[in-house]
Structures are given as structure tokens and as C-alpha cells.
Amino acid sequence: MSRRPSATKFAFKALDHTGKGVVGVESAASLGAAHLALIERGLEPLEISEKKSLLSLEITKKKVPRKEIMNFSRQLGVFLTAGIPIMEALEVIAEETSGKMLRGVLTSIIDSLRNGDTFATAASNHPEAFPNFYVGILESAELTGNLDVVLNQLADYLDRDIKAKGKVTAALIYPSVVAVMSVVTIVILAAFVLPRFVTFFKSMHAKLPLPTRMLMAFSSFMSHWWLVILAVLVMLLGGLVSMRRSKSGKAALDAWILKLPVIGELTEVAVLERVCRILSSLLRAGVDLPRSLTVTSESASNAVYTVALENVKEEMMEGQGLAGPIARTGLFPGAAKQMFRVGEETGTLDQQLEVAAEYYSHELDSKLERVTALFEPAVIIIMGIVVGFVAVALISAMYGIYNQVKIG
């Protein structure tokens, strides 16, 4: 029988007694032991995961599809409502799960439960499957004893989140295909078709009009420097990926995206919907406000909002309330600030945020429709201009050669 090493290093994120975020490494025999050790130190664990060596790190992190997590949450909620013990329910779900990665996660959770860990603690060891807000809600649900109800609420949230992302993807498919085909057409013309005309025109010693000379110069540049252009594009893409993976680079990119004319508005509405939805779900599940803000800031998917919400939590812990710091960020529109203020004053913050999330969900749908309606004809017009310019340049050159031959 194999033994686990006497001490394993676990990386953790936690809150101290003042509500300030703490990160570090804790050595313990198991995940549950690390969780208890942090509590004994006066910390409130948010996320604990085994610290892996540099050699074991993967280049790309695989994640369990959200749809599988949604179905799992729904199934587990139904089993618990029917009075089936959680261990038995997890074993049945793991056996019937078709997803190999999720099956492995559930098997690991079952082993952790046998070793005395709570369900939330076991789930927190698998960030590839369960996001921070999910684990935070589970911890609160286990304390209040309404895990079955909360699992159904989580399934509903994930369902709405999947549908929202699906709408964005569906709205961008057609314009993206048209844009890619336009670029491919231009590259083929410039690299393969036009050079043949260059040879033909040189053999005729023809005097070419300005549009044709411009087109020939572009074709010559593309055919001679395409490797350099490709290398530059690869370097730019690599630079963007590197920036995205660094904290400062991601913050700079996210801030720049928010300033873009159309994409910035879409991103802002999408982030607002996500923030309101997650914060509402956490508060409705009984998670205290400071921790709800911490988990929401980590799940905001935009570094600008993450930093702003962290500052809001610090100001709130200093006794400045919630609505005031939210308003001072300058990132929330008037309707959202009003809902935060009314919710804070009346004690219905979770309900107000749910209303705000629904409002921003509809607003995102309408903005997507408008952007798609504008983007599609714009791409078609640009493509028409390019193809028309190529046609005019070639036809005018051919007509000029014909006149020169006729006069000769």
C-alpha cells in the first residue's frame, strides 16, 4: 500500500481578521489538514491547491467544460433533495459521467471526503473544474445545511452563463468568417495571382496607370516579404499571449479593451452582468459581504474591475459602506450605483443585484445585435472596395495596353 508523503506544500489564498487578502504556502499532510492549519492561524481560506514543481506544470491548462459542471450540479442537487447521502450520490454520478476529466475530479473528491475533508474543501482542490465563486457558495451552503438548494441555484447560474457566452459566440461567427475569408482572398491575390500579371505587363513594356502601379507594388512587397510579415505577426501574437499571462500586462490589455469604441462597451456590459450575477448568488447563499466581494473580484474576468472591487472591499472594511466606494470607482453606471445604494439601505442587496444582472443581460443581447448589424455590412463594404480596386486596376491596365497596341 502506497503512502502519501508526510508533508505536502499547498499554495493558498486566504483572508486575515481584517479582511485583507493573504497568499502563501502551507505544508501539511493533506488538503484538509492544510485547511485546518490556516484556520488555526486565524485565516479564512479562499483557495487551496497543491503546489506543483516547475517540471510538472502544463503549458496549457485544461478545464472541465462548464456544461458538465452545470449538469453535475443539477444531478447532485436532485440526489440530495431525495435524501441520498452525498458520498453515494457522487459515486453514482462519477460512474455515469462520460467526461473523463470530470470523472477523475469526482473520484478525487470522493477520496478526499473519505479522508474527512468537507465537500467544499475537496472541490477547492480542483480549480480546473470549480471556480472560486462556486467553492465559496458551497462552503456557505454546507454551514447552513441547504446544499441541495444552493446546487440548483448554481446550476441555474451556470446555465445562464453558458447561454450568454453562446450568444456572444453565435453573434461573432458570421462576421468573423467573412473577415477571415476577406483576408485570405487578399493574400491569395497579392501573393499568387497578381505576380503573374506583373510578368505579363513587363513583357508588354506597357505604361501602367497609377492604380495598377500601386497594386503591383503591393503585390511585389507581399511576395518578397511574406516571411518577414508572418514572423512579425507571430511575434505580435506571442507578445499578446505573454502580456495576457502576466498580471501587469493583463491589466494594461484589459484597460485598453475598455477604451475601444464598440468592443469596450460590450466588454463593460458583459463584466457588469457577471459581477452582479456572481455577487447576488454569493449573498443569496449566505456568504458574508467582504468574502463575496473578494470572490467576485477574482471572477470578474477583467483586471480593471478586479482591482476596483478589491479597493471597494478595503474601503467598506474601513466603515465607508458599499454604495459610496462603488460610485467612486467610476466603473459602474448610474442604474447600477442606484441599485447598490437601495440594496444596501433596505437590506435587499442580493435581490437588487439579481435585477441588475437581468437588466445587463438584456442590454448585452441588444448591443450584440446592433454590433452584428453594423459589423457585417462594414466587412462586406470593405471587401467590395478591395475587390473593386483590384478589378479597376487590372481592367484599366488591360485597356491601356489594348490602346497602345491599337495605336502602334
C-alpha positions as CSV (number, residue, x, y, z in Angstrom):
1,M,0.0,0.0,0.0
2,S,1.5,3.3,-1.1
3,R,1.8,6.1,1.4
4,R,1.4,9.8,0.8
5,P,4.5,11.9,1.7
6,S,4.5,13.2,5.3
7,A,4.2,16.8,4.2
8,T,3.0,18.3,1.0
9,K,3.2,22.0,0.1
10,F,-0.1,23.7,-0.6
11,A,-0.4,27.2,-2.2
12,F,-3.3,29.2,-0.6
13,K,-5.3,32.4,-0.8
14,A,-7.0,33.5,2.4
15,L,-8.4,36.4,4.3
16,D,-7.0,37.6,7.7
17,H,-9.1,39.0,10.6
18,T,-9.2,42.4,8.9
19,G,-10.4,41.1,5.6
20,K,-7.1,41.6,3.8
21,G,-6.1,39.1,1.2
22,V,-3.1,36.8,2.1
23,V,-1.3,34.4,-0.2
24,G,1.4,31.9,0.8
25,V,2.4,28.2,1.1
26,E,1.3,25.8,3.9
27,S,3.0,22.4,4.5
28,A,0.5,19.7,5.6
29,A,-0.2,16.0,5.3
30,S,-3.4,16.6,3.3
31,L,-5.6,19.3,1.8
32,G,-8.0,19.0,4.8
33,A,-5.0,19.4,7.2
34,A,-3.8,22.5,5.4
35,H,-7.3,23.9,5.6
36,L,-7.4,23.4,9.4
37,A,-3.9,24.8,9.8
38,L,-4.9,28.0,8.1
39,I,-8.0,28.3,10.3
40,E,-5.8,27.8,13.4
41,R,-3.6,30.6,12.2
42,G,-6.7,32.9,12.2
43,L,-7.1,32.9,8.4
44,E,-10.2,32.2,6.4
45,P,-9.2,30.0,3.4
46,L,-10.4,31.0,0.0
47,E,-8.5,28.7,-2.3
48,I,-6.1,25.9,-1.5
49,S,-4.3,23.8,-4.1
50,E,-1.3,21.5,-4.1
51,K,1.9,23.4,-5.1
52,K,3.4,21.6,-8.1
53,S,7.0,21.6,-9.1
54,L,8.2,23.5,-12.2
55,L,8.6,20.3,-14.2
56,S,5.0,19.2,-13.6
57,L,3.4,22.5,-14.8
58,E,1.5,22.2,-18.1
59,I,1.9,24.6,-20.9
60,T,-1.9,24.9,-21.4
61,K,-4.3,24.4,-18.5
62,K,-7.3,22.1,-19.4
63,K,-10.6,22.9,-17.8
64,V,-13.8,20.9,-17.3
65,P,-16.5,22.3,-19.6
66,R,-19.0,24.5,-17.8
67,K,-21.8,22.5,-19.2
68,E,-20.6,19.3,-17.5
69,I,-20.3,21.2,-14.2
70,M,-23.9,22.5,-14.7
71,N,-25.2,19.0,-15.3
72,F,-23.3,17.7,-12.3
73,S,-24.6,20.4,-10.0
74,R,-28.2,19.7,-11.1
75,Q,-27.8,15.9,-10.7
76,L,-26.2,16.2,-7.2
77,G,-28.9,18.7,-6.1
78,V,-31.6,16.2,-7.1
79,F,-29.9,13.3,-5.3
80,L,-29.5,15.4,-2.1
81,T,-33.1,16.6,-2.3
82,A,-34.2,12.9,-2.5
83,G,-32.3,12.2,0.7
84,I,-29.4,10.2,-0.8
85,P,-26.1,10.6,1.1
86,I,-23.5,12.8,-0.7
87,M,-20.9,10.0,-0.9
88,E,-23.4,7.6,-2.6
89,A,-24.6,10.4,-4.9
90,L,-21.1,11.3,-6.0
91,E,-20.2,7.6,-6.7
92,V,-23.3,7.2,-8.9
93,I,-22.7,10.4,-10.8
94,A,-19.0,9.6,-11.3
95,E,-19.8,6.2,-12.6
96,E,-22.3,7.6,-15.1
97,T,-20.2,10.6,-16.2
98,S,-19.0,10.4,-19.8
99,G,-16.4,13.2,-19.4
100,K,-13.0,11.6,-18.5
101,M,-11.7,14.8,-16.8
102,L,-14.8,15.3,-14.6
103,R,-14.8,11.6,-13.7
104,G,-11.3,12.0,-12.4
105,V,-12.2,15.1,-10.4
106,L,-15.2,13.4,-8.8
107,T,-13.1,10.3,-7.9
108,S,-10.6,12.6,-6.2
109,I,-13.4,14.4,-4.3
110,I,-14.8,11.1,-3.1
111,D,-11.3,10.1,-1.8
112,S,-11.0,13.5,0.0
113,L,-14.4,13.0,1.6
114,R,-13.3,9.6,2.9
115,N,-10.3,11.3,4.4
116,G,-12.5,13.7,6.3
117,D,-12.5,16.7,4.1
118,T,-15.7,18.7,3.5
119,F,-17.2,18.8,0.0
120,A,-16.3,22.5,-0.4
121,T,-12.7,21.8,0.7
122,A,-12.4,18.9,-1.7
123,A,-13.8,20.9,-4.6
124,S,-11.4,23.8,-3.9
125,N,-8.6,21.5,-4.8
126,H,-9.8,21.4,-8.4
127,P,-9.9,24.9,-9.8
128,E,-9.9,23.3,-13.3
129,A,-13.5,22.3,-12.6
130,F,-14.9,24.6,-9.9
131,P,-14.3,28.4,-10.0
132,N,-13.8,30.4,-6.8
133,F,-17.3,31.7,-6.5
134,Y,-18.6,28.1,-6.8
135,V,-16.4,26.9,-3.9
136,G,-17.3,30.0,-1.8
137,I,-21.1,29.3,-2.2
138,L,-20.5,25.6,-1.4
139,E,-18.7,26.5,1.9
140,S,-21.6,28.7,3.0
141,A,-24.2,26.1,1.9
142,E,-22.5,23.4,4.0
143,L,-22.6,25.6,7.0
144,T,-26.3,26.5,6.6
145,G,-27.3,23.0,5.6
146,N,-29.0,23.9,2.3
147,L,-26.6,22.3,-0.1
148,D,-29.3,20.9,-2.3
149,V,-31.0,24.2,-2.9
150,V,-27.7,26.0,-3.5
151,L,-26.6,23.4,-6.0
152,N,-29.7,24.0,-8.0
153,Q,-29.1,27.8,-7.9
154,L,-25.5,27.2,-9.1
155,A,-26.8,25.1,-11.9
156,D,-29.2,27.9,-12.9
157,Y,-26.4,30.4,-12.8
158,L,-24.0,28.3,-14.9
159,D,-26.9,27.7,-17.4
160,R,-27.4,31.4,-17.8
161,D,-23.6,32.0,-18.1
162,I,-23.3,29.3,-20.8
163,K,-26.2,30.8,-22.8
164,A,-24.8,34.3,-22.5
165,K,-21.4,33.1,-23.9
166,G,-23.2,31.2,-26.6
167,K,-25.0,34.3,-27.7
168,V,-21.7,36.2,-28.0
169,T,-20.1,33.4,-29.9
170,A,-23.1,33.0,-32.3
171,A,-23.2,36.7,-32.9
172,L,-19.5,36.8,-33.9
173,I,-19.3,33.7,-36.1
174,Y,-20.6,35.1,-39.3
175,P,-18.7,38.4,-39.2
176,S,-15.5,36.5,-38.3
177,V,-15.9,34.1,-41.2
178,V,-16.5,37.0,-43.6
179,A,-13.5,38.9,-42.2
180,V,-11.2,35.8,-42.4
181,M,-12.3,35.0,-46.0
182,S,-11.6,38.6,-47.0
183,V,-8.1,38.5,-45.6
184,V,-7.4,35.1,-47.3
185,T,-8.7,36.4,-50.6
186,I,-6.5,39.5,-50.5
187,V,-3.4,37.4,-49.5
188,I,-4.1,34.9,-52.4
189,L,-4.5,37.8,-54.9
190,A,-1.4,39.6,-53.7
191,A,0.9,36.6,-53.4
192,F,-0.1,34.3,-56.3
193,V,-2.4,36.0,-58.8
194,L,-1.0,39.5,-59.2
195,P,2.6,38.4,-59.7
196,R,1.6,36.7,-63.0
197,F,0.1,40.0,-64.2
198,V,3.3,41.8,-63.3
199,T,5.3,39.4,-65.5
200,F,2.8,39.9,-68.3
201,F,2.8,43.7,-68.1
202,K,6.6,43.8,-68.1
203,S,6.8,41.7,-71.2
204,M,4.4,44.2,-73.0
205,H,6.5,47.2,-71.8
206,A,3.2,48.9,-71.1
207,K,2.8,52.2,-69.4
208,L,0.6,51.4,-66.5
209,P,-1.9,53.7,-64.8
210,L,-1.4,54.8,-61.1
211,P,-3.9,52.3,-59.5
212,T,-2.2,49.4,-61.4
213,R,1.3,50.6,-60.3
214,M,0.1,50.8,-56.7
215,L,-1.3,47.3,-56.9
216,M,1.8,45.9,-58.5
217,A,4.0,47.5,-55.7
218,F,1.8,45.9,-53.0
219,S,1.9,42.6,-54.7
220,S,5.7,42.8,-55.0
221,F,6.1,43.7,-51.4
222,M,3.8,40.8,-50.2
223,S,5.6,38.2,-52.4
224,H,9.1,39.2,-51.3
225,W,8.5,39.9,-47.6
226,W,5.7,37.5,-46.7
227,L,8.1,35.5,-44.4
228,V,9.0,38.7,-42.5
229,I,5.3,39.7,-42.3
230,L,4.4,36.2,-41.0
231,A,7.3,36.4,-38.4
232,V,6.1,39.8,-37.2
233,L,2.6,38.6,-36.8
234,V,3.7,35.5,-34.8
235,M,5.9,37.8,-32.6
236,L,2.9,40.1,-32.0
237,L,0.7,37.2,-31.1
238,G,3.3,35.8,-28.8
239,G,3.7,39.2,-27.2
240,L,0.0,39.4,-26.6
241,V,-0.2,36.0,-25.1
242,S,2.8,36.8,-22.8
243,M,1.1,40.1,-21.7
244,R,-2.1,38.3,-21.0
245,R,-0.4,35.8,-18.7
246,S,1.4,38.5,-16.7
247,K,-0.5,40.5,-14.1
248,S,0.6,43.9,-15.2
249,G,0.2,43.0,-18.9
250,K,-3.3,41.7,-18.4
251,A,-4.2,44.9,-16.5
252,A,-2.9,47.0,-19.4
253,L,-4.7,45.0,-22.0
254,D,-8.0,45.0,-20.1
255,A,-7.8,48.7,-19.6
256,W,-7.1,49.2,-23.3
257,I,-10.0,47.0,-24.3
258,L,-12.5,49.0,-22.2
259,K,-11.4,52.2,-24.1
260,L,-12.2,50.7,-27.5
261,P,-15.3,52.3,-29.1
262,V,-17.6,49.3,-29.6
263,I,-15.7,46.4,-28.1
264,G,-15.2,48.4,-24.9
265,E,-19.0,48.9,-24.4
266,L,-19.7,45.2,-25.0
267,T,-17.0,44.2,-22.5
268,E,-18.2,46.6,-19.9
269,V,-21.8,45.3,-20.1
270,A,-20.6,41.7,-20.0
271,V,-18.4,42.3,-16.9
272,L,-21.2,44.2,-15.1
273,E,-23.6,41.3,-15.8
274,R,-21.1,38.8,-14.5
275,V,-20.2,40.9,-11.4
276,C,-23.8,41.5,-10.4
277,R,-24.8,37.8,-11.0
278,I,-21.9,36.3,-9.0
279,L,-22.2,38.8,-6.1
280,S,-26.0,38.2,-6.0
281,S,-25.5,34.4,-6.0
282,L,-22.9,34.6,-3.2
283,L,-25.1,36.9,-1.0
284,R,-28.2,34.8,-1.6
285,A,-26.3,31.7,-0.5
286,G,-25.4,33.4,2.8
287,V,-21.7,34.3,2.1
288,D,-20.7,37.4,4.0
289,L,-20.2,40.6,2.0
290,P,-16.4,41.0,2.4
291,R,-15.7,37.5,1.2
292,S,-18.4,37.8,-1.5
293,L,-16.5,40.9,-2.8
294,T,-13.2,39.1,-2.7
295,V,-14.5,36.1,-4.7
296,T,-16.4,38.3,-7.1
297,S,-13.3,40.4,-7.8
298,E,-11.4,37.3,-8.7
299,S,-14.1,36.1,-11.0
300,A,-14.7,39.5,-12.8
301,S,-12.7,38.4,-15.8
302,N,-11.3,41.9,-16.2
303,A,-8.3,43.2,-14.2
304,V,-9.6,46.8,-14.0
305,Y,-12.8,45.6,-12.3
306,T,-10.8,43.2,-10.1
307,V,-8.6,45.9,-8.7
308,A,-11.6,48.3,-8.3
309,L,-13.6,45.7,-6.3
310,E,-10.6,44.9,-4.1
311,N,-10.4,48.6,-3.3
312,V,-14.1,48.7,-2.7
313,K,-13.8,45.9,-0.1
314,E,-11.0,47.6,1.7
315,E,-12.9,50.9,1.9
316,M,-16.0,49.0,3.1
317,M,-14.0,47.3,5.8
318,E,-12.9,50.8,6.9
319,G,-16.5,51.6,7.6
320,Q,-17.3,53.6,4.4
321,G,-20.2,51.4,3.3
322,L,-20.6,49.8,-0.1
323,A,-22.5,52.3,-2.3
324,G,-20.0,55.1,-1.8
325,P,-16.9,53.2,-2.8
326,I,-18.8,51.6,-5.7
327,A,-19.7,55.0,-7.0
328,R,-16.1,56.3,-6.6
329,T,-14.7,53.6,-8.9
330,G,-16.3,55.3,-11.9
331,L,-16.8,51.9,-13.5
332,F,-20.5,51.4,-12.6
333,P,-23.2,53.4,-14.5
334,G,-25.9,55.3,-12.7
335,A,-28.5,52.5,-12.7
336,A,-26.1,50.1,-11.0
337,K,-25.0,52.6,-8.4
338,Q,-28.6,53.3,-7.6
339,M,-29.3,49.6,-7.1
340,F,-26.3,49.2,-4.9
341,R,-27.4,52.1,-2.7
342,V,-31.1,50.9,-2.5
343,G,-30.0,47.4,-1.8
344,E,-27.6,48.5,1.0
345,E,-30.1,50.7,2.6
346,T,-33.0,48.2,2.5
347,G,-31.1,45.0,3.1
348,T,-32.1,43.6,-0.2
349,L,-28.8,43.8,-2.0
350,D,-29.0,40.3,-3.4
351,Q,-32.4,41.0,-4.9
352,Q,-31.3,44.3,-6.4
353,L,-28.2,42.8,-7.9
354,E,-30.2,40.0,-9.4
355,V,-32.4,42.6,-11.1
356,A,-29.3,44.5,-12.3
357,A,-27.9,41.2,-13.7
358,E,-31.1,40.6,-15.7
359,Y,-31.0,44.2,-17.0
360,Y,-27.4,43.9,-18.1
361,S,-28.1,40.5,-19.7
362,H,-30.8,42.0,-21.9
363,E,-28.6,45.1,-22.6
364,L,-25.8,42.7,-23.7
365,D,-28.2,41.0,-26.1
366,S,-29.3,44.2,-27.7
367,K,-25.8,45.6,-28.0
368,L,-24.6,42.4,-29.7
369,E,-27.5,42.6,-32.2
370,R,-26.5,46.2,-33.0
371,V,-22.8,45.5,-33.3
372,T,-23.5,42.5,-35.6
373,A,-25.9,44.5,-37.7
374,L,-23.1,47.2,-38.2
375,F,-20.2,44.8,-38.5
376,E,-21.5,42.6,-41.2
377,P,-22.2,45.3,-43.9
378,A,-18.9,47.1,-42.9
379,V,-16.9,43.9,-43.7
380,I,-18.8,43.4,-46.9
381,I,-18.2,47.0,-48.0
382,I,-14.5,46.9,-47.3
383,M,-14.2,43.6,-49.2
384,G,-16.1,45.1,-52.1
385,I,-13.8,48.2,-52.1
386,V,-10.7,46.0,-52.2
387,V,-12.0,43.6,-54.9
388,G,-13.3,46.6,-56.9
389,F,-9.9,48.4,-56.7
390,V,-8.2,45.2,-57.9
391,A,-10.6,44.9,-60.8
392,V,-10.3,48.6,-61.8
393,A,-6.5,48.4,-61.7
394,L,-6.3,45.3,-63.9
395,I,-9.0,46.4,-66.4
396,S,-7.6,49.9,-66.8
397,A,-4.1,48.4,-67.4
398,M,-5.5,45.9,-70.0
399,Y,-7.5,48.7,-71.7
400,G,-4.3,50.9,-71.8
401,I,-2.3,48.1,-73.3
402,Y,-5.0,47.5,-75.9
403,N,-5.0,51.2,-76.9
404,Q,-1.2,51.2,-77.1
405,V,-1.2,48.1,-79.3
406,K,-4.0,49.6,-81.5
407,I,-2.2,52.9,-82.0
408,G,1.1,51.1,-82.7
